Amino acid sequence: MPSGEGAGTDAGHGAPYPVVLFVSGFQARSHYYKAYAHFLASWGYVVVQYDAPWLRIIEDSTELAFLDGLLKKLRADSQAAASPLYQRLDLARLGVAGHSRGGKLAALHFARDQRIAAAYLLDPVDNTARTPESEAYPSAVKALVRCGRAIGISGAAQTGNCNPKDSTSRAFYQAAGNGSWLLVPACSCHTGFLDAGLLLNRALDCLCCAACGRGTASRQDTLALTRPALLAWLERRLRPDAPGGEAAQLEFAAWLRAQHAAGAVSFEFKGQPLPSAGVAGSSEELQGNIVSLAGQQQYPGQSETTGAEPQSERV
């Protein structure tokens, strides 16, 4: 919940707040993603997470059905005077996000449900040899092709056991509609988008990244390069008319250019330029200054600016 404390100190936004459902990766616990939840809450978002029973395999089609129950509960809480959520939720501004399999589920929710206005995916993974496409495991990539909606994605630079080459963020990006973007932190690995604690981080790195190596990007760098992009995307989609919003997007674009120039990220924007505020250069100028590295899998070494978020962290 927005608390008035943290990076954004609610960013001057009052209740009711936009709601973001954040879906964890396969067998991952919700607290592995607290860096994103706390960050978004500090900027005036209500972040909803849940933990499915551990060590139990839940088919995608079954877990997708959780959404209606969650929204029914949130709607009831927002209308109950005794609830801490009373009059604090704006379910008309609903977004989804997720990592790995959770990114796939977030994409399926977004492709199927017009109640959801925004989706941001963290190194999503579609069907693999372990979960081939079926009624129980539908393809999110195909769903995105059919719906034609734009999504934001942060993807890993390296593939591995948990994000095989043919099912990665690039497949999601290619399937998504115009206006989508793909940001790739340099030298990043699939498990770099979560933080499970020292011992579990090492175990997950060995499990998921054994085929490609851990990568040289620190977990802190990957998180720091992903959070501003996640926030910028949600702001564009859920609070497009917020005071100062266009100027904030220009600030994000300037930060993004600096990170790209430092070799910290690659970035691609599909079909449409970044928005213009009419005060710091046109959208075409901004788009021209953010160089796309389509398909590149090798990145220059990181510099001292790698991982540094915008000074105010407002995007």
ABEGO torsion letter per residue (X at the ends): XBAGBEAAGGGGBBOBBBBBBBBBBBGBBAAAAAAAAAAAAAAGBBBBBBBBBBGBBBBAAAAAAAAAAAAAAAAAAAABAABAABGABBAABBBBBBBEAAAAAAAAAAAABAABABBBBBGBBBBBAABBBBAABBBAAAAAAAAGBBBBBBBBABBBAABBAAABAAAAAAABBBGBBBBBBBGBBAAAABBAEAAAAAAAAAAAAAAAEAEABBAAAAAAAAAAAAAAAAAAAABAABBGAAAAAAAAAAAAAAAAAAGABBBBBBGBBBBBAGAAEBAAAAAAABBBBBGBABBBBBBAABGBBBAAGBX
